[in-house]
């Protein structure tokens, strides 16, 4: 694969939600070195944070991306890093979340009822709803995110845990 020159060239692919969130195999804790990314569709996903009850999202588009290791403080934005081993073992590119969503959200969105943005947000950056989301609610975390799979095969539940989950609001400037 050639080096990435535009955001649209990122190999941002649809994946099964369990693979995307590294939930296929049992684990006792999330892998801090996991750098997978992509998007998935989930019939139901649960967001757990500062509210007493987890929020269940039905018919959700799940976007999983990674912030840079030591993100710079950027008001209203987060710097993302994509590792692309198809180019070279240690090859990565960085891009602002706002630019990424402008380029990719129209390409992967459809009839979802909600969007869950899975990205570690250690600076607890407040995000405006991107225009590409339209009227679809977009939820994002404050703090780091951990994914968990609860229950047995017949009644499994995907749970995303962060310090808090917020609804991106319209940017009224």
Secondary structure in CASP SS format (residue, H / E / C, confidence):
PFRMAT SS
TARGET T0000
AUTHOR 0000-0000-0000
METHOD secondary structure of the structure
MODEL  1
X C 1.00
X C 1.00
X C 1.00
X C 1.00
X C 1.00
X C 1.00
X H 1.00
X H 1.00
X H 1.00
X C 1.00
X C 1.00
X C 1.00
X C 1.00
X E 1.00
X C 1.00
X C 1.00
X H 1.00
X H 1.00
X H 1.00
X H 1.00
X C 1.00
X C 1.00
X C 1.00
X C 1.00
X C 1.00
X C 1.00
X C 1.00
X C 1.00
X C 1.00
X C 1.00
X C 1.00
X C 1.00
X C 1.00
X C 1.00
X C 1.00
X C 1.00
X C 1.00
X E 1.00
X E 1.00
X E 1.00
X E 1.00
X E 1.00
X E 1.00
X E 1.00
X E 1.00
X E 1.00
X E 1.00
X E 1.00
X C 1.00
X C 1.00
X C 1.00
X C 1.00
X C 1.00
X C 1.00
X E 1.00
X E 1.00
X E 1.00
X E 1.00
X E 1.00
X E 1.00
X E 1.00
X E 1.00
X E 1.00
X E 1.00
X C 1.00
X C 1.00
X E 1.00
X C 1.00
X C 1.00
X C 1.00
X C 1.00
X C 1.00
X C 1.00
X E 1.00
X C 1.00
X C 1.00
X E 1.00
X C 1.00
X E 1.00
X E 1.00
X E 1.00
X E 1.00
X E 1.00
X C 1.00
X C 1.00
X C 1.00
X C 1.00
X C 1.00
X C 1.00
X C 1.00
X C 1.00
X E 1.00
X E 1.00
X E 1.00
X E 1.00
X E 1.00
X H 1.00
X H 1.00
X H 1.00
X H 1.00
X H 1.00
X H 1.00
X H 1.00
X H 1.00
X H 1.00
X H 1.00
X H 1.00
X H 1.00
X C 1.00
X C 1.00
X C 1.00
X C 1.00
X C 1.00
X E 1.00
X E 1.00
X E 1.00
X E 1.00
X E 1.00
X C 1.00
X C 1.00
X E 1.00
X C 1.00
X C 1.00
X C 1.00
X C 1.00
X C 1.00
X C 1.00
X E 1.00
X C 1.00
X C 1.00
X H 1.00
X H 1.00
X H 1.00
X C 1.00
X C 1.00
X C 1.00
X E 1.00
X E 1.00
X E 1.00
X E 1.00
X E 1.00
X E 1.00
X E 1.00
X C 1.00
X C 1.00
X E 1.00
X E 1.00
X E 1.00
X E 1.00
X E 1.00
X C 1.00
X C 1.00
X H 1.00
X H 1.00
X H 1.00
X C 1.00
X E 1.00
X E 1.00
X E 1.00
X E 1.00
X E 1.00
X C 1.00
X C 1.00
X E 1.00
X E 1.00
X E 1.00
X E 1.00
X C 1.00
X E 1.00
X C 1.00
X C 1.00
X C 1.00
X C 1.00
END
